Amino acid sequence: MKKIGFRSALKMLGAKDIELHANGGVACTEWSGFLTGTGVVPGKCSAPLFKDGQTYYVSFSNDHLGGLPSVMHREAKDRKDFSGGNNNWSMEGILERMGYALKPMTDTRKPRC
């Protein structure tokens, strides 16, 4: 299984205009931000994960049970969370089917308040 960074994984899954910020956690291991969908259908999928032109809120945390990252995304409006979309937790499974796993993310900068 090839390990890739979170931003690279988002692009591979059909995201653009990605804006991520460290939110805290031990060594700033919790991140969130926004992206815009491109409508690209990732390999081994039958439909796009991110709809073309739709804005999404995304959250990443290394601090998950079993040491695995936890990734959630949902629809957002005007790069403001929350527009009422359902939480989706399928990203890691799709990456795994494609032969990829997420690398842990860290940042030593002060978290955004």
Sequence and secondary structure as in RCSB ss.txt:
>XXXX:A:sequence
MKKIGFRSALKMLGAKDIELHANGGVACTEWSGFLTGTGVVPGKCSAPLFKDGQTYYVSFSNDHLGGLPSVMHRE
AKDRKDFSGGNNNWSMEGILERMGYALKPMTDTRKPRC
>XXXX:A:secstr
 EEE HHHHHHHTTEEEEEEEEEESTTS EEEEEEEE     TT SS SS TT EEEEEEES  GGG  EEEEEE
EBTTBS SS   B  HHHHHHHTTEEE      S    
